[in-house]
Amino acid sequence: MTQMTAYEEAIRAKVCAHCIDRTGRGICGTQQWEDCALNRFMPQIIGIVNAVKSDSLHDYVHALRSEICVSCRDNQDGDCGLRSSLECGLDRYFPLVVEAIEEVNMQAAA
């Protein structure tokens, strides 16, 4: 298993399992694959989390906003309607994403 696959599997296990957009059968309820920001930005998300080394979630969120959110199709002139209405899955579950990636890194270091 590649490191990227390990990250993706850990994120899906930790985040998708709790996502409110899942159906009753545990299937992703988004209409299109690209409707989920986790799907659209997975490699960039992993890169950001691995680039930031901090004990503060704020530092990770700042990197997310400045590297992904600014280029997201839902960001209109610096204002994200999805994030404002709490509909952005990436924003909603970002702490779990960071946790999943850091757990994979700890396992790889052991």
Contacts in CASP RR format, 6 or more apart in sequence:
PFRMAT RR
TARGET T0000
AUTHOR 0000-0000-0000
METHOD contacts of the structure
MODEL  1
MTQMTAYEEAIRAKVCAHCIDRTGRGICGTQQWEDCALNRFMPQIIGIVN
AVKSDSLHDYVHALRSEICVSCRDNQDGDCGLRSSLECGLDRYFPLVVEA
IEEVNMQAAA
1 9 0 8 1.000
3 104 0 8 1.000
3 108 0 8 1.000
4 43 0 8 1.000
4 46 0 8 1.000
6 104 0 8 1.000
6 107 0 8 1.000
6 108 0 8 1.000
7 46 0 8 1.000
7 100 0 8 1.000
7 101 0 8 1.000
7 104 0 8 1.000
8 42 0 8 1.000
8 46 0 8 1.000
10 100 0 8 1.000
10 101 0 8 1.000
10 103 0 8 1.000
10 104 0 8 1.000
11 38 0 8 1.000
11 42 0 8 1.000
11 45 0 8 1.000
11 96 0 8 1.000
11 97 0 8 1.000
11 100 0 8 1.000
11 101 0 8 1.000
13 100 0 8 1.000
14 96 0 8 1.000
14 97 0 8 1.000
14 99 0 8 1.000
14 100 0 8 1.000
14 103 0 8 1.000
15 38 0 8 1.000
15 93 0 8 1.000
15 96 0 8 1.000
15 97 0 8 1.000
15 100 0 8 1.000
16 22 0 8 1.000
16 28 0 8 1.000
16 38 0 8 1.000
18 93 0 8 1.000
18 96 0 8 1.000
19 28 0 8 1.000
19 89 0 8 1.000
19 93 0 8 1.000
20 92 0 8 1.000
21 28 0 8 1.000
21 29 0 8 1.000
21 30 0 8 1.000
21 36 0 8 1.000
21 89 0 8 1.000
22 28 0 8 1.000
22 29 0 8 1.000
23 29 0 8 1.000
28 36 0 8 1.000
30 36 0 8 1.000
33 39 0 8 1.000
34 40 0 8 1.000
36 89 0 8 1.000
36 90 0 8 1.000
37 68 0 8 1.000
37 72 0 8 1.000
37 88 0 8 1.000
37 89 0 8 1.000
37 90 0 8 1.000
37 91 0 8 1.000
38 45 0 8 1.000
38 89 0 8 1.000
38 90 0 8 1.000
38 93 0 8 1.000
38 97 0 8 1.000
40 72 0 8 1.000
41 68 0 8 1.000
41 72 0 8 1.000
41 90 0 8 1.000
44 67 0 8 1.000
44 68 0 8 1.000
45 64 0 8 1.000
45 68 0 8 1.000
45 90 0 8 1.000
45 97 0 8 1.000
45 101 0 8 1.000
46 101 0 8 1.000
48 60 0 8 1.000
48 63 0 8 1.000
48 64 0 8 1.000
48 67 0 8 1.000
48 68 0 8 1.000
49 60 0 8 1.000
49 97 0 8 1.000
49 98 0 8 1.000
49 101 0 8 1.000
49 102 0 8 1.000
50 101 0 8 1.000
50 105 0 8 1.000
51 63 0 8 1.000
52 59 0 8 1.000
52 60 0 8 1.000
52 63 0 8 1.000
54 60 0 8 1.000
57 95 0 8 1.000
57 98 0 8 1.000
60 94 0 8 1.000
60 98 0 8 1.000
61 94 0 8 1.000
64 90 0 8 1.000
64 91 0 8 1.000
64 94 0 8 1.000
68 90 0 8 1.000
69 75 0 8 1.000
69 78 0 8 1.000
69 80 0 8 1.000
69 83 0 8 1.000
70 78 0 8 1.000
72 80 0 8 1.000
74 80 0 8 1.000
74 81 0 8 1.000
74 82 0 8 1.000
74 83 0 8 1.000
74 88 0 8 1.000
80 88 0 8 1.000
80 91 0 8 1.000
81 87 0 8 1.000
82 88 0 8 1.000
82 89 0 8 1.000
82 91 0 8 1.000
83 91 0 8 1.000
86 92 0 8 1.000
90 97 0 8 1.000
END
